[in-house]
Amino acid sequence: MNKAQLIDAVASSASLTKADAGKALNALMGAVTNGLKKGERISFPGFGTFSVTERKARTGRNPRTGESIAIKAKTVVKFKPSSKLVV
């Protein structure tokens, strides 16, 4: 499902216009992004939790040449699905 399909689904299930559903989705995504940038955990009961973690710098290996390469430390977003999330 892409963003346009998600907007259509939200609009039909919440009896909203597509424009209003798009604004709501953009506001939700903006709030989640801003919270993660601040290092906050974002939890949606019954769906899952987004959190931010730090990956340490490490040494990797180029699979083509076998040469060692340095991989920089970085911040990544993790998602842990709720046990109630059923697909």
Jmol script that loads the backbone (N, CA, C; Angstrom):
load data "model"
ATOM      1  N   MET A   1       0.857  -1.171   0.000  1.00  0.00           N
ATOM      2  CA  MET A   1       0.000   0.000   0.000  1.00  0.00           C
ATOM      3  C   MET A   1       0.904   1.235   0.000  1.00  0.00           C
ATOM      4  N   ASN A   2       0.643   2.148  -0.917  1.00  0.00           N
ATOM      5  CA  ASN A   2       1.412   3.385  -0.945  1.00  0.00           C
ATOM      6  C   ASN A   2       0.632   4.491  -0.239  1.00  0.00           C
ATOM      7  N   LYS A   3       1.211   5.683  -0.209  1.00  0.00           N
ATOM      8  CA  LYS A   3       0.603   6.782   0.538  1.00  0.00           C
ATOM      9  C   LYS A   3      -0.776   7.152  -0.017  1.00  0.00           C
ATOM     10  N   ALA A   4      -0.918   7.195  -1.316  1.00  0.00           N
ATOM     11  CA  ALA A   4      -2.204   7.545  -1.924  1.00  0.00           C
ATOM     12  C   ALA A   4      -3.279   6.517  -1.566  1.00  0.00           C
ATOM     13  N   GLN A   5      -2.921   5.249  -1.581  1.00  0.00           N
ATOM     14  CA  GLN A   5      -3.874   4.203  -1.215  1.00  0.00           C
ATOM     15  C   GLN A   5      -4.234   4.290   0.262  1.00  0.00           C
ATOM     16  N   LEU A   6      -3.255   4.636   1.106  1.00  0.00           N
ATOM     17  CA  LEU A   6      -3.523   4.798   2.528  1.00  0.00           C
ATOM     18  C   LEU A   6      -4.472   5.967   2.760  1.00  0.00           C
ATOM     19  N   ILE A   7      -4.270   7.056   2.057  1.00  0.00           N
ATOM     20  CA  ILE A   7      -5.179   8.213   2.170  1.00  0.00           C
ATOM     21  C   ILE A   7      -6.580   7.822   1.750  1.00  0.00           C
ATOM     22  N   ASP A   8      -6.714   7.069   0.665  1.00  0.00           N
ATOM     23  CA  ASP A   8      -8.033   6.602   0.219  1.00  0.00           C
ATOM     24  C   ASP A   8      -8.697   5.733   1.279  1.00  0.00           C
ATOM     25  N   ALA A   9      -7.935   4.830   1.882  1.00  0.00           N
ATOM     26  CA  ALA A   9      -8.492   3.940   2.898  1.00  0.00           C
ATOM     27  C   ALA A   9      -8.933   4.718   4.129  1.00  0.00           C
ATOM     28  N   VAL A  10      -8.117   5.678   4.565  1.00  0.00           N
ATOM     29  CA  VAL A  10      -8.479   6.495   5.730  1.00  0.00           C
ATOM     30  C   VAL A  10      -9.708   7.331   5.426  1.00  0.00           C
ATOM     31  N   ALA A  11      -9.749   7.928   4.242  1.00  0.00           N
ATOM     32  CA  ALA A  11     -10.885   8.765   3.856  1.00  0.00           C
ATOM     33  C   ALA A  11     -12.182   7.971   3.845  1.00  0.00           C
ATOM     34  N   SER A  12     -12.149   6.766   3.309  1.00  0.00           N
ATOM     35  CA  SER A  12     -13.383   5.973   3.230  1.00  0.00           C
ATOM     36  C   SER A  12     -13.804   5.425   4.586  1.00  0.00           C
ATOM     37  N   SER A  13     -12.841   5.007   5.428  1.00  0.00           N
ATOM     38  CA  SER A  13     -13.229   4.422   6.719  1.00  0.00           C
ATOM     39  C   SER A  13     -13.608   5.474   7.756  1.00  0.00           C
ATOM     40  N   ALA A  14     -13.112   6.716   7.615  1.00  0.00           N
ATOM     41  CA  ALA A  14     -13.411   7.764   8.590  1.00  0.00           C
ATOM     42  C   ALA A  14     -14.409   8.787   8.041  1.00  0.00           C
ATOM     43  N   SER A  15     -14.957   8.538   6.876  1.00  0.00           N
ATOM     44  CA  SER A  15     -15.910   9.449   6.231  1.00  0.00           C
ATOM     45  C   SER A  15     -15.336  10.861   6.109  1.00  0.00           C
ATOM     46  N   LEU A  16     -14.112  10.941   5.613  1.00  0.00           N
ATOM     47  CA  LEU A  16     -13.439  12.214   5.389  1.00  0.00           C
ATOM     48  C   LEU A  16     -13.221  12.407   3.897  1.00  0.00           C
ATOM     49  N   THR A  17     -12.953  13.651   3.527  1.00  0.00           N
ATOM     50  CA  THR A  17     -12.549  13.878   2.143  1.00  0.00           C
ATOM     51  C   THR A  17     -11.103  13.416   2.007  1.00  0.00           C
ATOM     52  N   LYS A  18     -10.686  13.176   0.780  1.00  0.00           N
ATOM     53  CA  LYS A  18      -9.298  12.760   0.556  1.00  0.00           C
ATOM     54  C   LYS A  18      -8.330  13.856   0.995  1.00  0.00           C
ATOM     55  N   ALA A  19      -8.727  15.115   0.802  1.00  0.00           N
ATOM     56  CA  ALA A  19      -7.868  16.234   1.206  1.00  0.00           C
ATOM     57  C   ALA A  19      -7.692  16.251   2.725  1.00  0.00           C
ATOM     58  N   ASP A  20      -8.784  16.050   3.465  1.00  0.00           N
ATOM     59  CA  ASP A  20      -8.696  16.034   4.924  1.00  0.00           C
ATOM     60  C   ASP A  20      -7.902  14.830   5.419  1.00  0.00           C
ATOM     61  N   ALA A  21      -8.114  13.677   4.798  1.00  0.00           N
ATOM     62  CA  ALA A  21      -7.361  12.474   5.180  1.00  0.00           C
ATOM     63  C   ALA A  21      -5.876  12.668   4.889  1.00  0.00           C
ATOM     64  N   GLY A  22      -5.546  13.312   3.783  1.00  0.00           N
ATOM     65  CA  GLY A  22      -4.154  13.597   3.440  1.00  0.00           C
ATOM     66  C   GLY A  22      -3.512  14.532   4.452  1.00  0.00           C
ATOM     67  N   LYS A  23      -4.252  15.570   4.870  1.00  0.00           N
ATOM     68  CA  LYS A  23      -3.739  16.498   5.882  1.00  0.00           C
ATOM     69  C   LYS A  23      -3.513  15.779   7.210  1.00  0.00           C
ATOM     70  N   ALA A  24      -4.444  14.914   7.584  1.00  0.00           N
ATOM     71  CA  ALA A  24      -4.314  14.165   8.840  1.00  0.00           C
ATOM     72  C   ALA A  24      -3.116  13.224   8.789  1.00  0.00           C
ATOM     73  N   LEU A  25      -2.934  12.542   7.677  1.00  0.00           N
ATOM     74  CA  LEU A  25      -1.804  11.625   7.529  1.00  0.00           C
ATOM     75  C   LEU A  25      -0.476  12.380   7.559  1.00  0.00           C
ATOM     76  N   ASN A  26      -0.414  13.518   6.867  1.00  0.00           N
ATOM     77  CA  ASN A  26       0.805  14.324   6.872  1.00  0.00           C
ATOM     78  C   ASN A  26       1.112  14.855   8.274  1.00  0.00           C
ATOM     79  N   ALA A  27       0.066  15.254   9.011  1.00  0.00           N
ATOM     80  CA  ALA A  27       0.262  15.737  10.377  1.00  0.00           C
ATOM     81  C   ALA A  27       0.766  14.615  11.277  1.00  0.00           C
ATOM     82  N   LEU A  28       0.224  13.414  11.117  1.00  0.00           N
ATOM     83  CA  LEU A  28       0.669  12.265  11.903  1.00  0.00           C
ATOM     84  C   LEU A  28       2.125  11.939  11.596  1.00  0.00           C
ATOM     85  N   MET A  29       2.467  11.891  10.330  1.00  0.00           N
ATOM     86  CA  MET A  29       3.840  11.573   9.946  1.00  0.00           C
ATOM     87  C   MET A  29       4.810  12.641  10.443  1.00  0.00           C
ATOM     88  N   GLY A  30       4.399  13.899  10.398  1.00  0.00           N
ATOM     89  CA  GLY A  30       5.238  14.981  10.898  1.00  0.00           C
ATOM     90  C   GLY A  30       5.446  14.883  12.398  1.00  0.00           C
ATOM     91  N   ALA A  31       4.385  14.566  13.138  1.00  0.00           N
ATOM     92  CA  ALA A  31       4.495  14.439  14.594  1.00  0.00           C
ATOM     93  C   ALA A  31       5.396  13.260  14.972  1.00  0.00           C
ATOM     94  N   VAL A  32       5.263  12.146  14.276  1.00  0.00           N
ATOM     95  CA  VAL A  32       6.103  10.979  14.552  1.00  0.00           C
ATOM     96  C   VAL A  32       7.562  11.303  14.223  1.00  0.00           C
ATOM     97  N   THR A  33       7.803  11.933  13.095  1.00  0.00           N
ATOM     98  CA  THR A  33       9.166  12.297  12.694  1.00  0.00           C
ATOM     99  C   THR A  33       9.803  13.247  13.700  1.00  0.00           C
ATOM    100  N   ASN A  34       9.061  14.267  14.117  1.00  0.00           N
ATOM    101  CA  ASN A  34       9.596  15.225  15.087  1.00  0.00           C
ATOM    102  C   ASN A  34       9.876  14.566  16.429  1.00  0.00           C
ATOM    103  N   GLY A  35       9.003  13.684  16.869  1.00  0.00           N
ATOM    104  CA  GLY A  35       9.225  12.970  18.119  1.00  0.00           C
ATOM    105  C   GLY A  35      10.464  12.092  18.058  1.00  0.00           C
ATOM    106  N   LEU A  36      10.657  11.398  16.947  1.00  0.00           N
ATOM    107  CA  LEU A  36      11.830  10.544  16.794  1.00  0.00           C
ATOM    108  C   LEU A  36      13.107  11.368  16.728  1.00  0.00           C
ATOM    109  N   LYS A  37      13.056  12.534  16.099  1.00  0.00           N
ATOM    110  CA  LYS A  37      14.227  13.410  16.046  1.00  0.00           C
ATOM    111  C   LYS A  37      14.628  13.869  17.439  1.00  0.00           C
ATOM    112  N   LYS A  38      13.645  13.996  18.346  1.00  0.00           N
ATOM    113  CA  LYS A  38      13.923  14.387  19.723  1.00  0.00           C
ATOM    114  C   LYS A  38      14.364  13.203  20.572  1.00  0.00           C
ATOM    115  N   GLY A  39      14.347  11.996  20.004  1.00  0.00           N
ATOM    116  CA  GLY A  39      14.755  10.801  20.732  1.00  0.00           C
ATOM    117  C   GLY A  39      13.638  10.152  21.519  1.00  0.00           C
ATOM    118  N   GLU A  40      12.408  10.540  21.280  1.00  0.00           N
ATOM    119  CA  GLU A  40      11.256   9.986  22.000  1.00  0.00           C
ATOM    120  C   GLU A  40      10.839   8.643  21.410  1.00  0.00           C
ATOM    121  N   ARG A  41      10.198   7.827  22.258  1.00  0.00           N
ATOM    122  CA  ARG A  41       9.555   6.596  21.779  1.00  0.00           C
ATOM    123  C   ARG A  41       8.137   6.952  21.372  1.00  0.00           C
ATOM    124  N   ILE A  42       7.684   6.431  20.249  1.00  0.00           N
ATOM    125  CA  ILE A  42       6.330   6.667  19.759  1.00  0.00           C
ATOM    126  C   ILE A  42       5.599   5.334  19.791  1.00  0.00           C
ATOM    127  N   SER A  43       4.550   5.262  20.595  1.00  0.00           N
ATOM    128  CA  SER A  43       3.837   4.002  20.781  1.00  0.00           C
ATOM    129  C   SER A  43       2.398   4.119  20.300  1.00  0.00           C
ATOM    130  N   PHE A  44       1.978   3.153  19.509  1.00  0.00           N
ATOM    131  CA  PHE A  44       0.601   3.034  19.061  1.00  0.00           C
ATOM    132  C   PHE A  44       0.072   1.702  19.593  1.00  0.00           C
ATOM    133  N   PRO A  45      -0.691   1.726  20.697  1.00  0.00           N
ATOM    134  CA  PRO A  45      -1.186   0.472  21.282  1.00  0.00           C
ATOM    135  C   PRO A  45      -1.935  -0.374  20.250  1.00  0.00           C
ATOM    136  N   GLY A  46      -1.611  -1.641  20.220  1.00  0.00           N
ATOM    137  CA  GLY A  46      -2.225  -2.558  19.266  1.00  0.00           C
ATOM    138  C   GLY A  46      -1.545  -2.569  17.912  1.00  0.00           C
ATOM    139  N   PHE A  47      -0.612  -1.641  17.666  1.00  0.00           N
ATOM    140  CA  PHE A  47       0.104  -1.580  16.388  1.00  0.00           C
ATOM    141  C   PHE A  47       1.591  -1.822  16.595  1.00  0.00           C
ATOM    142  N   GLY A  48       2.239  -0.968  17.410  1.00  0.00           N
ATOM    143  CA  GLY A  48       3.665  -1.152  17.656  1.00  0.00           C
ATOM    144  C   GLY A  48       4.314   0.108  18.188  1.00  0.00           C
ATOM    145  N   THR A  49       5.638   0.047  18.343  1.00  0.00           N
ATOM    146  CA  THR A  49       6.407   1.146  18.916  1.00  0.00           C
ATOM    147  C   THR A  49       7.601   1.478  18.030  1.00  0.00           C
ATOM    148  N   PHE A  50       7.779   2.765  17.777  1.00  0.00           N
ATOM    149  CA  PHE A  50       8.944   3.270  17.064  1.00  0.00           C
ATOM    150  C   PHE A  50       9.911   3.829  18.097  1.00  0.00           C
ATOM    151  N   SER A  51      11.193   3.555  17.934  1.00  0.00           N
ATOM    152  CA  SER A  51      12.201   4.097  18.836  1.00  0.00           C
ATOM    153  C   SER A  51      13.470   4.395  18.041  1.00  0.00           C
ATOM    154  N   VAL A  52      14.350   5.182  18.658  1.00  0.00           N
ATOM    155  CA  VAL A  52      15.607   5.574  18.024  1.00  0.00           C
ATOM    156  C   VAL A  52      16.749   4.928  18.792  1.00  0.00           C
ATOM    157  N   THR A  53      17.692   4.338  18.068  1.00  0.00           N
ATOM    158  CA  THR A  53      18.868   3.746  18.699  1.00  0.00           C
ATOM    159  C   THR A  53      20.118   4.190  17.944  1.00  0.00           C
ATOM    160  N   GLU A  54      21.232   4.088  18.620  1.00  0.00           N
ATOM    161  CA  GLU A  54      22.523   4.440  18.038  1.00  0.00           C
ATOM    162  C   GLU A  54      23.249   3.162  17.629  1.00  0.00           C
ATOM    163  N   ARG A  55      23.751   3.134  16.413  1.00  0.00           N
ATOM    164  CA  ARG A  55      24.608   2.033  15.977  1.00  0.00           C
ATOM    165  C   ARG A  55      26.050   2.493  16.099  1.00  0.00           C
ATOM    166  N   LYS A  56      26.882   1.668  16.686  1.00  0.00           N
ATOM    167  CA  LYS A  56      28.289   2.010  16.854  1.00  0.00           C
ATOM    168  C   LYS A  56      29.032   1.889  15.522  1.00  0.00           C
ATOM    169  N   ALA A  57      30.145   2.595  15.440  1.00  0.00           N
ATOM    170  CA  ALA A  57      31.023   2.452  14.271  1.00  0.00           C
ATOM    171  C   ALA A  57      31.602   1.040  14.293  1.00  0.00           C
ATOM    172  N   ARG A  58      31.815   0.484  13.121  1.00  0.00           N
ATOM    173  CA  ARG A  58      32.335  -0.881  13.048  1.00  0.00           C
ATOM    174  C   ARG A  58      33.124  -1.067  11.768  1.00  0.00           C
ATOM    175  N   THR A  59      33.795  -2.168  11.686  1.00  0.00           N
ATOM    176  CA  THR A  59      34.553  -2.502  10.491  1.00  0.00           C
ATOM    177  C   THR A  59      33.765  -3.535   9.701  1.00  0.00           C
ATOM    178  N   GLY A  60      33.569  -3.263   8.422  1.00  0.00           N
ATOM    179  CA  GLY A  60      32.884  -4.191   7.540  1.00  0.00           C
ATOM    180  C   GLY A  60      33.839  -4.697   6.482  1.00  0.00           C
ATOM    181  N   ARG A  61      33.310  -5.485   5.576  1.00  0.00           N
ATOM    182  CA  ARG A  61      34.151  -6.043   4.538  1.00  0.00           C
ATOM    183  C   ARG A  61      33.419  -5.908   3.201  1.00  0.00           C
ATOM    184  N   ASN A  62      34.133  -5.404   2.200  1.00  0.00           N
ATOM    185  CA  ASN A  62      33.583  -5.307   0.856  1.00  0.00           C
ATOM    186  C   ASN A  62      33.490  -6.724   0.299  1.00  0.00           C
ATOM    187  N   PRO A  63      32.285  -7.210  -0.012  1.00  0.00           N
ATOM    188  CA  PRO A  63      32.146  -8.597  -0.468  1.00  0.00           C
ATOM    189  C   PRO A  63      32.810  -8.865  -1.817  1.00  0.00           C
ATOM    190  N   ARG A  64      32.958  -7.859  -2.630  1.00  0.00           N
ATOM    191  CA  ARG A  64      33.553  -8.049  -3.954  1.00  0.00           C
ATOM    192  C   ARG A  64      35.070  -8.186  -3.872  1.00  0.00           C
ATOM    193  N   THR A  65      35.708  -7.324  -3.055  1.00  0.00           N
ATOM    194  CA  THR A  65      37.171  -7.310  -3.013  1.00  0.00           C
ATOM    195  C   THR A  65      37.744  -7.921  -1.747  1.00  0.00           C
ATOM    196  N   GLY A  66      36.912  -8.076  -0.706  1.00  0.00           N
ATOM    197  CA  GLY A  66      37.401  -8.593   0.564  1.00  0.00           C
ATOM    198  C   GLY A  66      38.110  -7.538   1.403  1.00  0.00           C
ATOM    199  N   GLU A  67      38.156  -6.306   0.895  1.00  0.00           N
ATOM    200  CA  GLU A  67      38.838  -5.213   1.578  1.00  0.00           C
ATOM    201  C   GLU A  67      38.028  -4.761   2.802  1.00  0.00           C
ATOM    202  N   SER A  68      38.718  -4.459   3.899  1.00  0.00           N
ATOM    203  CA  SER A  68      38.060  -3.938   5.100  1.00  0.00           C
ATOM    204  C   SER A  68      37.674  -2.483   4.872  1.00  0.00           C
ATOM    205  N   ILE A  69      36.475  -2.133   5.338  1.00  0.00           N
ATOM    206  CA  ILE A  69      36.008  -0.755   5.230  1.00  0.00           C
ATOM    207  C   ILE A  69      35.470  -0.310   6.580  1.00  0.00           C
ATOM    208  N   ALA A  70      35.562   0.975   6.837  1.00  0.00           N
ATOM    209  CA  ALA A  70      35.047   1.536   8.085  1.00  0.00           C
ATOM    210  C   ALA A  70      33.598   1.958   7.866  1.00  0.00           C
ATOM    211  N   ILE A  71      32.712   1.503   8.733  1.00  0.00           N
ATOM    212  CA  ILE A  71      31.306   1.886   8.681  1.00  0.00           C
ATOM    213  C   ILE A  71      31.079   2.849   9.835  1.00  0.00           C
ATOM    214  N   LYS A  72      30.599   4.054   9.519  1.00  0.00           N
ATOM    215  CA  LYS A  72      30.416   5.107  10.514  1.00  0.00           C
ATOM    216  C   LYS A  72      29.264   4.789  11.465  1.00  0.00           C
ATOM    217  N   ALA A  73      29.327   5.373  12.652  1.00  0.00           N
ATOM    218  CA  ALA A  73      28.230   5.284  13.604  1.00  0.00           C
ATOM    219  C   ALA A  73      27.049   6.076  13.051  1.00  0.00           C
ATOM    220  N   LYS A  74      25.838   5.632  13.362  1.00  0.00           N
ATOM    221  CA  LYS A  74      24.667   6.362  12.897  1.00  0.00           C
ATOM    222  C   LYS A  74      23.464   6.088  13.783  1.00  0.00           C
ATOM    223  N   THR A  75      22.490   6.945  13.647  1.00  0.00           N
ATOM    224  CA  THR A  75      21.238   6.824  14.377  1.00  0.00           C
ATOM    225  C   THR A  75      20.221   6.152  13.459  1.00  0.00           C
ATOM    226  N   VAL A  76      19.511   5.151  13.975  1.00  0.00           N
ATOM    227  CA  VAL A  76      18.522   4.435  13.172  1.00  0.00           C
ATOM    228  C   VAL A  76      17.198   4.355  13.919  1.00  0.00           C
ATOM    229  N   VAL A  77      16.130   4.192  13.175  1.00  0.00           N
ATOM    230  CA  VAL A  77      14.798   4.026  13.744  1.00  0.00           C
ATOM    231  C   VAL A  77      14.476   2.542  13.778  1.00  0.00           C
ATOM    232  N   LYS A  78      13.968   2.079  14.914  1.00  0.00           N
ATOM    233  CA  LYS A  78      13.537   0.688  15.034  1.00  0.00           C
ATOM    234  C   LYS A  78      12.032   0.650  15.225  1.00  0.00           C
ATOM    235  N   PHE A  79      11.418  -0.415  14.736  1.00  0.00           N
ATOM    236  CA  PHE A  79       9.986  -0.630  14.930  1.00  0.00           C
ATOM    237  C   PHE A  79       9.803  -1.993  15.552  1.00  0.00           C
ATOM    238  N   LYS A  80       9.064  -2.029  16.660  1.00  0.00           N
ATOM    239  CA  LYS A  80       8.726  -3.290  17.303  1.00  0.00           C
ATOM    240  C   LYS A  80       7.218  -3.455  17.222  1.00  0.00           C
ATOM    241  N   PRO A  81       6.738  -4.436  16.463  1.00  0.00           N
ATOM    242  CA  PRO A  81       5.294  -4.621  16.335  1.00  0.00           C
ATOM    243  C   PRO A  81       4.662  -5.111  17.638  1.00  0.00           C
ATOM    244  N   SER A  82       3.421  -4.721  17.843  1.00  0.00           N
ATOM    245  CA  SER A  82       2.677  -5.173  19.002  1.00  0.00           C
ATOM    246  C   SER A  82       2.335  -6.655  18.837  1.00  0.00           C
ATOM    247  N   SER A  83       2.218  -7.350  19.953  1.00  0.00           N
ATOM    248  CA  SER A  83       1.808  -8.753  19.883  1.00  0.00           C
ATOM    249  C   SER A  83       0.369  -8.891  19.390  1.00  0.00           C
ATOM    250  N   LYS A  84      -0.380  -7.800  19.455  1.00  0.00           N
ATOM    251  CA  LYS A  84      -1.785  -7.813  18.998  1.00  0.00           C
ATOM    252  C   LYS A  84      -1.905  -7.540  17.505  1.00  0.00           C
ATOM    253  N   LEU A  85      -0.793  -7.134  16.861  1.00  0.00           N
ATOM    254  CA  LEU A  85      -0.806  -6.856  15.426  1.00  0.00           C
ATOM    255  C   LEU A  85      -0.863  -8.177  14.675  1.00  0.00           C
ATOM    256  N   VAL A  86      -1.947  -8.372  13.961  1.00  0.00           N
ATOM    257  CA  VAL A  86      -2.162  -9.626  13.226  1.00  0.00           C
ATOM    258  C   VAL A  86      -2.254  -9.313  11.744  1.00  0.00           C
ATOM    259  N   VAL A  87      -1.491 -10.054  10.957  1.00  0.00           N
ATOM    260  CA  VAL A  87      -1.537  -9.865   9.506  1.00  0.00           C
ATOM    261  C   VAL A  87      -2.142 -11.056   8.828  1.00  0.00           C
TER     262      VAL A  87
END
end "model"
wireframe off; spacefill off
backbone 0.3
color backbone group
